[in-house]
Every structure is written in structure tokens, then in C-alpha cells.
């Protein structure tokens, strides 16, 4: 990101904070000699991602609690859309859409110690839901097809449905 390599998809632009995205362009205005050095291991990202994918799949297959999450807040990682990219990377690692959805709901609630109130749909639990226009079990990218959001039991405004994303992986 510090070298102006951010890949901002249409989905990022639709759902991400426009001020954050605009600020990324300001990084290019920093003189090269004033930018922090890029760690040497960054040149090894594709190889490291292969190892990360293999390790994630091994952990899932071994029965470890895998929880979805992002590095949102770091430069180049947007709050909101980045979670959908996380889903796609988990699928590249070999997890099924159902495993990814469980990692995002029940397992995330377990990891963050909110399981009694969150993680599944049941009477007495918090009612935060995302209603989709397409089946995420058929294709995890369908999680981007958000029809509406229910937050705290209240319906939020209906969101425009984006076209299915087919962004290429930056790790290949």
C-alpha cells in the first residue's frame, strides 16, 4: 500500500468509506525517501500466502475453531468490504462456504466471548442479520449481494445490490 499498489474493487468503492479510499491516494504524495522501508519479507507474499492457505486448511480439518476476521483499519484494508475478501481467501484455502459462514458467525462469537448472545439465530439472541439476494452456499462471493441489514432487531435501509465480484487474487 505504501507503494501505491492498493487494488480497490467496485465493491470496495460501493461499500467502503470514500474518505478512507481518497486518503490512500495521498500516500503517493509522500516523497520516496520519507516513506518507511518495505520489509524484505513482503517480496515473499505469494509464497507466504500458500503456506497460510495450507495452514488454515489443516487447522479447519483438525477441528480447530477457525474464526473469520480482517485487518480492517490497516492501510489498504477497508472496514466492511474487506471481510468479503477474507471469505474469498478462505475459499481459496479450501474451506467450504458452510465452513466460512460458521467461522463468521458461531465461531467468531465463540472467539470474542459473545456466544451466548450472538452467533446463531434463536429466541433471545441479538438480531443482527444480513439478508442476501443469492445463496452463499452456492458461491461465497454471493455474500456481497446484500439485500438488507437487520441491526439490533431493526431493519436498516435496503442496500443496492452489487454485481457479483470476480476480482482476481493478488496472491497468485
N, C-alpha and C positions, 0 to 999 in steps of 0.2 A: 504494500500500500504506500509506503513511503517513497516508492519509485514510480508512482502513478500507474500501478497495474491493477487497480480495482476494476472488477467486472460487475457493472450494475445492470441487472436484468430489467426487463419491463415490469416484472412483478415487484422487484425492489423499488422501482420508481413509483408504482401504484400504491404500495403499502408502507414504504419507508418514509422517514421524516425528511422532507425536502431540504430542510436547513442543514441536516447532517450530510446528506449527499452533496449539497453545494459546497460545504466546508472541505470536503475531500479534495476538491479542485484547488483549494488554497495551498495544499501541501506542495504543489508544483512551483509555487512562488518562493519557496524556501531555497536559498542558494545551496547547491550541491554540497559545498564544503561545510555547511551548517547543519546538515541532516545527520541524524545518528547513523552509525555504520550498520549495514545489514549483517547479521550474524552469519558466519560461514555455513552453518547447518541449513540455512534457507535454500542453498543450492541443492540440497538433498531432499527437498519436499516430496517429489514424486515417489522416491524410494521409501521415505518415512511413512507416506500415506499407505503404501502397500502393506507395510508392517502393521500400521494402525488398523487397517481393514481386517487383516488376518487375526490380530489380537481381539478385536471386537467380536468377530465371528466365533472364535474359540471361547471367549467368555460367555457369550449367549448360549452356545452349545453345551457348556459345562454347567449351566444353571445359575450363573451369577445374575444378580439384579442389575440390569442394564437400564439406565435412565437417559432419556433424550435431554439435551440442553445445548446451549450455544455459548459462544464467547461474545455475545452482543455487548456493545459498549466499547469494544476494542476498535481501533481504526479499521475500517473496511467491513465491519460486521454490524448489520442493522438489527435493531430490535424488531421483532415480528417476522419479516421475510426470512431472516437467517435460520429460523427453526425449520422452515420448509426445505432449505438447502441441507440442513442436518439430516432430515428424513431421507433425502436422495442419497447422501453419502452412506447412511446406514444400509440402504438398499444395495448400493454398490459393494458394500462389505459382505453382502449375502443374507442379511436379515429379511424376513418376510414382512409384508405390510402389516400383518397382525402383530408380529413381534415389535415392530416400530410403534404402532399405536399403543400397545401395552407399555412400552418404555416411556411413552409420552404422557400417559395418564396414570395408571395404577403405580407403576414403578417410580415415576417422578414424585408422586405423592408419598410413597414409602421413603424415598431418599431424603425428601425435605420434611419428613416427620409430620405430614399433613394427611396421612392415610385415613384417619377416622372421618375427616370432613370432605376429603377430595379423592379423586382417582377413579371412581366408578359412579354410575347413575343409580341412585337408590333413595328412598324416602329419608329425609332428614339430612342429606348431604348438600353441600353448596352446589348451586345450579349454574355453573359456568359451562356453557356448551358452545360448540361450533357446528353449525348446520351446513352441510356441503351440498353442492349440485351434482356430485359424481361420487362413485364408490371408491374410497381409498384402498379397499382390499384388492380392487382390480388393478390399481396403479397408485402408488403412494403420492405421485405428483398431483393426484386429484385433491389432496388436502389444500391445494391452492385455490380450488374452486369454491370459495366461501360464499354461501348464500346469506347467512345471517349469524349473529353472535348473541348468545344469551349470557348476561353477566349478572351474577347475584340474583338470578331469577327474573331479571328484567330484559326484555328484548331491546337490543341496540339497533341502530339503523341498519337497513339492508345494505350490503356492500355490492359494488358492481362486480360481476363475475369475470375474472380474467381468463384469457385463453390458456389452455394447458401449457405449462412451461416445458421446454425441451433444451434448456441451457446445457451446453457441453461441460463436462467435468474439467476443471483447471488442473486436475491431478494426473491426467493421462498423458 
